[in-house]
Amino acid sequence: MMIGEMEAQYLTATSVRDAVLAKLASPGGEPGAVVKDASLCKEVVTTAARATVDKAVALSGGSGFFKRSPIERIARDVQAARFHPPAAPVSYQIIGSETRAAL
């Protein structure tokens, strides 16, 4: 079941990423909307990545915490995404402000 959940999270993250990249690659667009879309993409992708890696560590039976495990490095690196700017509170503020302005 956990592997299926990991697959679903991966599919969601890559679908959002691809949709946002396609939108950003098209000409035109409001600068605020570009920032909103990029922020939303970052939050969806990093949230899915963290959840997926957490499941991988759990499936490894704890061996994913040892330095010799490739999962340990991935788990550590993916946690850093939480602090890559803009961090979640700021991202959601940008997303909310731009969405409200569009209404």
C-alpha positions in Angstrom: 0.0 0.0 0.0 2.8 2.5 0.9 4.5 2.0 -2.5 1.2 2.7 -4.2 0.8 5.9 -2.1 4.4 6.9 -3.1 3.5 6.4 -6.8 0.4 8.5 -6.4 2.4 11.3 -4.7 5.0 11.1 -7.4 2.4 11.3 -10.2 0.7 14.2 -8.6 4.0 16.1 -8.1 5.2 15.5 -11.6 1.8 16.4 -13.1 1.7 19.7 -11.2 5.3 20.4 -12.1 4.8 19.7 -15.8 1.5 21.8 -16.0 3.2 24.8 -14.3 6.3 24.5 -16.4 4.1 24.4 -19.6 2.2 27.5 -18.4 5.4 29.4 -17.5 6.9 28.5 -20.9 4.0 30.1 -22.8 4.4 33.8 -23.7 2.6 36.5 -21.7 1.1 36.2 -18.4 1.0 38.5 -15.4 4.2 38.6 -13.3 2.2 38.0 -10.1 0.5 34.9 -11.6 3.9 33.6 -12.5 5.2 33.9 -8.9 1.9 32.4 -7.6 2.2 29.4 -9.9 5.8 28.8 -9.2 5.2 29.1 -5.4 2.3 26.7 -5.6 4.3 24.2 -7.7 7.1 24.4 -5.1 4.8 23.7 -2.2 3.0 20.8 -3.9 6.2 19.1 -5.2 8.2 19.5 -1.9 5.2 18.3 0.2 4.9 15.2 -2.0 8.6 14.6 -2.0 8.8 14.8 1.8 5.9 12.4 2.3 7.3 10.0 -0.3 10.8 10.0 1.4 9.2 9.5 4.8 7.4 6.4 3.5 10.7 5.1 2.0 12.4 5.5 5.3 9.6 3.7 7.0 9.7 0.9 4.4 13.5 0.5 5.0 12.8 -0.5 8.5 14.9 2.3 10.0 18.0 1.4 8.0 17.3 4.6 6.0 18.7 6.6 9.0 22.2 5.2 8.7 24.9 7.1 6.8 25.6 4.2 4.5 22.0 4.2 3.2 21.3 6.3 0.1 17.9 6.9 1.6 19.5 8.8 4.5 21.0 11.4 2.1 17.8 11.8 0.1 15.8 12.2 3.4 18.1 14.9 4.6 18.2 16.7 1.3 14.4 16.7 0.9 13.9 18.1 4.3 15.9 21.2 3.3 13.3 22.0 0.7 11.1 23.2 3.5 13.5 26.1 4.1 14.2 27.0 0.5 12.7 30.4 -0.2 9.9 31.2 -0.2 9.1 29.0 2.8 5.5 27.7 3.2 3.9 30.5 5.1 5.2 33.1 2.6 4.3 30.9 -0.4 0.8 30.5 0.8 0.5 34.2 1.4 1.6 34.9 -2.1 -0.8 32.3 -3.5 -3.7 33.7 -1.5 -2.9 37.3 -2.4 -2.7 36.6 -6.1 -5.8 34.4 -6.1 -7.8 37.1 -4.2 -6.6 39.8 -6.6 -7.7 37.7 -9.6 -11.2 37.4 -8.3 
